[in-house]
Amino acid sequence: MRNAFVLEKQETKDADTLLVSTLILLVGIGLGMLFSASYHRGLTVFKDPYYFVRRQALWVGIGGVLAAMAMKVPLEWIKRITPHILLVSLLLMGICLIPGVSPKLLGARRWIVLFGLSFQPSELAKLALVLYLAFILEKKQDRLDDPLNSILPPAVVVLVLSALTYLQNDFSTAAFLFLLGFVCFYVAGVPLRYLVIFLCTIAPIGIYLLFTKEHRVQRLLTFLNPGLDPTGAGFQVLAARNALLRGGFWGIGIGQGTRKLGGLPEAHSDFIAAVIGEELGWIGILLIIGLFITFAARGYAIAYALSSPYQRYLAFGLTSSILIQALTNLSVVSGLVPATGIPLPFISSGGSSLLISLIMCGLLLNLSRQARSERGGL
């Protein structure tokens, strides 16, 4: 009994306090702002003002349990089951393309519904890709100058996951998976000349696919000139911009925003940062940015402290996955890049994104304990 207490106390001590605190703040702010952003929509659409925040809280609970498990399981066990996780991810992505199995929502088949809860397999693909690339690039680290045998196989996996996501009518997440794979290759030390060849080969295909759907072209045009279609494709972009301008530096107060009352259709999900900007002002946006910078700094510090290539690649990949999503979402809301549909991790409404992000954090905390045991502190 006493030994178990000492072990538990040691595990708590080994947890990265700053990383845990940052995560708690992000999730807490997310729940609070989600309630503010979704109250009106929940009341008018579902007759329940707590509809969205209640579901999000459920995912926080499930994700928290899975994160705690991910923090404690042996990393070697994670490594062994990585091919199985990738296989499950590929199967679920394929199932989404089967009519009648995956429901068609908003013109796309991206979800699998179980027990009344919908899950988006492309979110699992983000985790599966990071796990797989850390696993395979460590195995091939001595042969990275042989592109045919060492780089091509994992590159094919990146492209297959991206292609399956694209077939779900989700160009943004497909592009994100490709970018994430590119970052993982770079971190693992793949020669730059091969990465440039890879990019130059795929980029023209990506540009062509970008222009094959009218709604993607409209997003690009309204990014360049939102006033081109102010009541259509440019409506959400202009609404987000107006929300940020109305909030100013200090904001107009929590719960006092008006754009979420129908003027910003995705106020509770992809554009929740606009609600934060309106109600908490730029000081609120800067707080969110600061928390993600802190998260990234701790994640990369953990990666640099690890001696195992597999663990180092994994820490870099997990941290980069969350950071890239956060930067993309905030850039969209700020008008710096076209609308993408990439959620703001821990804050946007969406159980799949939150669940996978929390599992990623659990693995990162697991890696931080390993780094502390190797270096005696971070």
Beta strands, then each sheet from edge to edge (+ up, - down):
strand 1: 112-114
strand 2: 117-119
sheet 1: 1+ 2-
end
